[in-house]
């Protein structure tokens, strides 16, 4: 049975609001009538947030500033964390930040309900060895770059109690203002499609759909792990459709795409057979993505 909900406008604190996912989340929340306060590294970035209907606080996220951010986000109805940089300092910041956000949410939960929603990613599942949904989650083959994330995910979810609602969303490869778009455009510019050897599966979702998932999860005070996926597609099928969309037929394959100078990030996805199926958000809240990857390729101007 689907859960029914009367939505009340929420005060939301959002990190990463100028990134690919975060900017779409901001747009979705504002459109739904929520008041969103975001962190921004500069006034220039802040103006991008204002243009989308949000408010901003100048804040440079680092290991030294984590405790200050924790204080800033106390009292909000929801905290959404989408910011992450996969370098040494970014990973160190993440290890400090997640416990700090949990502490802030717990403080808020002393007086009212609060949702803490953090962002992970499909590389935490690595090679899924077949279709996988949240009921059969397995992170034993996490990609080395994100092997630290599942522990932080569990911290958020396990903190759930009383007014505290902790949930994690694991987006797959997002298209629409993302690395996927970059890969297609670079393939067109170079006159050849760069891909990993083999014919594995890649799971994708449109940025607007993943943003709507964030909105649905905080409005429903969700708890637990949720995949954010539209569909798994075989790499050869993706190459075929991209070739049709951009008029490029030459394909250059690599055993290790990370060795290619300036390789587009989405090519890395071709090396992982990742087949994530969003089940929980559909079962609980009836959410189904509206976009289709092949239709997007057909209509997007590259």
Secondary structure per residue as TSV (DSSP state, phi and psi in degrees):
chain	resnum	aa	ss	phi	psi
A	1	X	-	360.0	132.6
A	2	X	-	-75.8	143.5
A	3	X	-	-80.1	136.1
A	4	X	-	-98.6	143.7
A	5	X	-	-142.2	134.6
A	6	X	-	-98.9	115.1
A	7	X	-	-84.2	128.8
A	8	X	-	-110.6	136.0
A	9	X	-	-54.8	138.2
A	10	X	-	-117.4	153.5
A	11	X	E	-96.9	119.6
A	12	X	E	-119.8	136.9
A	13	X	E	-106.2	124.8
A	14	X	E	-126.8	127.7
A	15	X	E	-100.2	153.5
A	16	X	-	73.8	29.4
A	17	X	T	-71.5	-11.5
A	18	X	T	-104.4	4.5
A	19	X	S	-82.3	177.7
A	20	X	H	-59.8	-51.3
A	21	X	H	-76.4	-47.3
A	22	X	H	-58.7	-39.3
A	23	X	H	-66.6	-35.5
A	24	X	H	-71.8	-35.9
A	25	X	H	-62.5	-44.4
A	26	X	H	-57.3	-48.2
A	27	X	H	-59.2	-44.2
A	28	X	H	-64.6	-43.6
A	29	X	H	-66.5	-43.2
A	30	X	H	-63.0	-42.6
A	31	X	H	-60.9	-29.1
A	32	X	T	-86.6	1.0
A	33	X	T	92.9	9.5
A	34	X	-	-85.3	150.9
A	35	X	E	-94.7	120.9
A	36	X	E	-120.1	124.7
A	37	X	E	-109.7	130.8
A	38	X	E	-124.3	158.0
A	39	X	E	-89.6	145.0
A	40	X	E	-142.1	142.4
A	41	X	S	-78.5	-17.5
A	42	X	S	-156.7	166.5
A	43	X	H	-64.4	-33.2
A	44	X	H	-61.4	-46.5
A	45	X	H	-65.1	-37.2
A	46	X	H	-60.5	-36.8
A	47	X	H	-66.3	-30.7
A	48	X	H	-62.5	-37.3
A	49	X	H	-68.8	-44.1
A	50	X	H	-60.7	-41.1
A	51	X	H	-62.4	-23.9
A	52	X	T	-93.3	2.2
A	53	X	T	97.0	8.2
A	54	X	-	-100.0	175.9
A	55	X	E	-112.5	160.3
A	56	X	E	-140.6	155.0
A	57	X	E	-122.9	128.4
A	58	X	E	-67.2	121.2
A	59	X	-	-157.4	126.9
A	60	X	-	-102.2	110.0
A	61	X	-	-77.0	126.1
A	62	X	-	-157.0	170.1
A	63	X	T	-56.8	-32.4
A	64	X	T	-79.0	-17.1
A	65	X	T	-104.4	1.1
A	66	X	H	-58.1	-45.9
A	67	X	H	-63.7	-35.3
A	68	X	H	-66.1	-41.3
A	69	X	H	-63.6	-38.3
A	70	X	H	-58.1	-40.6
A	71	X	H	-67.6	-37.5
A	72	X	H	-65.6	-32.3
A	73	X	T	-97.0	8.2
A	74	X	T	-69.3	136.6
A	75	X	T	100.8	-10.8
A	76	X	-	-80.5	155.4
A	77	X	S	-73.8	-26.8
A	78	X	E	-150.0	143.7
A	79	X	E	-118.8	123.7
A	80	X	E	-117.9	123.4
A	81	X	E	-111.7	110.7
A	82	X	-	-116.5	-8.9
A	83	X	-	-79.9	132.5
A	84	X	-	-162.9	132.2
A	85	X	-	-117.6	124.9
A	86	X	-	-88.3	61.1
A	87	X	S	-124.5	-179.9
A	88	X	H	-59.3	-44.9
A	89	X	H	-69.7	-37.6
A	90	X	H	-62.5	-42.1
A	91	X	H	-67.1	-40.4
A	92	X	H	-63.7	-40.1
A	93	X	H	-61.9	-42.8
A	94	X	H	-61.6	-40.5
A	95	X	H	-61.5	-33.3
A	96	X	H	-85.9	-35.3
A	97	X	H	-71.2	-44.1
A	98	X	H	-58.3	-48.3
A	99	X	H	-60.8	-33.7
A	100	X	H	-67.7	-39.1
A	101	X	H	-68.6	-36.4
A	102	X	H	-62.0	-43.0
A	103	X	H	-62.5	-41.1
A	104	X	H	-64.2	-43.3
A	105	X	H	-66.1	-37.7
A	106	X	H	-63.7	-38.3
A	107	X	H	-65.1	-42.9
A	108	X	H	-63.2	-39.3
A	109	X	H	-65.4	-12.2
A	110	X	T	-65.8	-23.9
A	111	X	T	-123.5	-16.8
A	112	X	S	-163.5	165.3
A	113	X	-	-66.7	146.5
A	114	X	E	-148.2	144.6
A	115	X	E	-112.1	129.8
A	116	X	E	-110.6	114.3
A	117	X	E	-117.8	114.8
A	118	X	E	-110.7	159.0
A	119	X	E	-106.9	133.4
A	120	X	-	-119.0	-136.9
A	121	X	-	-178.2	161.5
A	122	X	G	-67.2	-19.2
A	123	X	G	-65.9	-15.0
A	124	X	G	-65.6	-25.7
A	125	X	T	-89.4	-23.2
A	126	X	-	57.4	-131.3
A	127	X	-	-79.2	113.3
A	128	X	-	-83.6	-16.0
A	129	X	S	54.9	49.2
A	130	X	S	117.2	171.7
A	131	X	-	-59.6	141.5
A	132	X	B	-141.6	133.2
A	133	X	-	-115.4	-179.6
A	134	X	G	-64.1	-26.8
A	135	X	G	-68.7	-17.3
A	136	X	G	-125.2	33.3
A	137	X	-	-59.0	137.7
A	138	X	-	-144.5	118.0
A	139	X	-	-112.1	17.9
A	140	X	T	-68.6	-16.8
A	141	X	T	-114.5	33.9
A	142	X	-	-55.0	144.1
A	143	X	-	-64.0	139.0
A	144	X	G	-53.6	-31.0
A	145	X	G	-64.7	-26.5
A	146	X	G	-124.2	20.1
A	147	X	T	-62.1	-18.4
A	148	X	T	-79.4	-17.0
A	149	X	H	-69.8	-42.5
A	150	X	H	-55.9	-35.4
A	151	X	H	-63.3	-41.2
A	152	X	H	-69.3	-35.2
A	153	X	H	-58.1	-48.7
A	154	X	H	-63.1	-34.8
A	155	X	H	-58.9	-44.8
A	156	X	H	-65.4	-49.0
A	157	X	H	-67.2	-42.5
A	158	X	H	-71.2	-16.6
A	159	X	T	-76.4	-10.9
A	160	X	-	-62.6	126.7
A	161	X	B	-172.4	140.3
A	162	X	T	58.2	-122.4
A	163	X	T	-78.5	-7.2
A	164	X	E	-91.2	120.2
A	165	X	E	-117.0	106.9
A	166	X	E	-104.5	126.3
A	167	X	E	-142.2	158.5
A	168	X	E	-130.0	136.0
A	169	X	E	-114.4	134.9
A	170	X	E	-111.5	90.0
A	171	X	E	-67.3	148.0
A	172	X	-	-88.9	-157.3
A	173	X	E	-75.3	117.9
A	174	X	E	-90.5	130.1
A	175	X	E	-110.9	153.4
A	176	X	S	98.5	93.7
A	177	X	S	64.1	55.3
A	178	X	S	-154.7	-172.8
A	179	X	H	-63.3	-30.3
A	180	X	H	-63.4	-46.8
A	181	X	H	-59.5	-42.6
A	182	X	H	-59.2	-43.7
A	183	X	H	-61.5	-44.3
A	184	X	H	-64.7	-45.1
A	185	X	H	-67.0	-39.7
A	186	X	H	-67.6	-35.8
A	187	X	H	-62.7	-40.2
A	188	X	H	-67.2	-44.3
A	189	X	H	-64.0	-38.0
A	190	X	H	-83.6	-14.3
A	191	X	T	74.9	17.6
A	192	X	S	-156.0	145.6
A	193	X	E	-93.2	121.2
A	194	X	E	-87.9	127.8
A	195	X	E	-149.0	156.0
A	196	X	E	-77.4	153.3
A	197	X	S	-64.0	150.3
A	198	X	S	97.5	176.6
A	199	X	-	-134.2	68.1
A	200	X	-	-86.9	-176.5
A	201	X	E	-104.6	145.0
A	202	X	E	-126.2	134.2
A	203	X	E	-99.5	136.5
A	204	X	E	-133.7	162.2
A	205	X	E	-159.3	146.1
A	206	X	E	-74.7	145.7
A	207	X	H	-60.0	-34.1
A	208	X	H	-68.7	-35.2
A	209	X	H	-70.6	-42.2
A	210	X	H	-65.8	-34.8
A	211	X	H	-63.5	-40.8
A	212	X	H	-65.0	-32.8
A	213	X	H	-62.3	-44.1
A	214	X	H	-56.9	-46.1
A	215	X	H	-60.5	-48.4
A	216	X	H	-59.0	-41.5
A	217	X	H	-67.1	-42.7
A	218	X	H	-74.3	-35.4
A	219	X	H	-65.6	-30.9
A	220	X	T	-94.2	4.1
A	221	X	T	50.8	52.4
A	222	X	-	-70.1	154.3
A	223	X	-	-130.6	137.1
A	224	X	E	110.9	-166.1
A	225	X	E	-98.8	135.4
A	226	X	E	-133.3	129.3
A	227	X	E	-80.9	147.8
A	228	X	E	-116.7	93.0
A	229	X	-	-142.5	144.3
A	230	X	S	-95.5	-54.1
A	231	X	E	-168.6	147.3
A	232	X	E	-86.7	137.3
A	233	X	E	-132.1	141.6
A	234	X	E	-72.1	143.8
A	235	X	H	-58.2	-40.8
A	236	X	H	-61.6	-35.4
A	237	X	H	-68.5	-40.7
A	238	X	H	-60.3	-46.9
A	239	X	H	-60.0	-42.5
A	240	X	H	-60.0	-46.0
A	241	X	H	-72.2	-35.8
A	242	X	H	-65.5	-41.4
A	243	X	H	-57.5	-42.8
A	244	X	H	-65.6	-37.2
A	245	X	H	-73.0	-36.5
A	246	X	H	-111.8	-2.7
A	247	X	T	72.0	28.9
A	248	X	-	-114.3	126.6
A	249	X	-	-108.3	-20.6
A	250	X	-	-74.8	129.5
A	251	X	E	-120.3	126.7
A	252	X	E	-108.6	118.7
A	253	X	E	-107.2	144.7
A	254	X	E	-131.9	142.2
A	255	X	S	-70.8	-29.5
A	256	X	-	-138.0	98.7
A	257	X	G	-67.7	-21.0
A	258	X	G	-68.8	-13.3
A	259	X	G	-86.5	-7.4
A	260	X	S	-80.8	124.8
A	261	X	T	-57.3	132.7
A	262	X	T	54.8	34.7
A	263	X	-	-64.5	142.3
A	264	X	-	-72.6	137.1
A	265	X	T	-54.8	-36.5
A	266	X	H	-62.4	-24.5
A	267	X	H	-61.2	-28.9
A	268	X	H	-61.4	-34.7
A	269	X	H	-60.8	-27.8
A	270	X	T	-68.6	-15.2
A	271	X	T	-89.7	-10.4
A	272	X	S	-113.8	123.4
A	273	X	-	-81.0	89.2
A	274	X	-	-113.2	116.4
A	275	X	-	-126.0	78.3
A	276	X	B	-92.7	134.6
A	277	X	-	-117.2	120.1
A	278	X	-	-73.6	111.3
A	279	X	-	-113.6	-45.8
A	280	X	H	-65.1	-42.1
A	281	X	H	-69.2	-29.4
A	282	X	H	-73.8	-45.4
A	283	X	H	-64.1	-41.7
A	284	X	H	-83.0	-40.2
A	285	X	H	-125.6	3.3
A	286	X	-	71.1	20.6
A	287	X	-	-82.9	129.1
A	288	X	-	-132.3	129.2
A	289	X	-	-56.0	143.6
A	290	X	-	-92.0	-23.6
A	291	X	-	-92.8	163.7
A	292	X	-	-134.6	129.1
A	293	X	H	-58.5	-44.0
A	294	X	H	-68.1	-36.8
A	295	X	H	-65.8	-40.0
A	296	X	H	-60.6	-46.1
A	297	X	H	-58.8	-38.8
A	298	X	H	-69.9	-32.6
A	299	X	H	-105.2	-17.1
A	300	X	-	-71.6	143.8
A	301	X	-	-94.1	105.4
A	302	X	-	-96.9	360.0
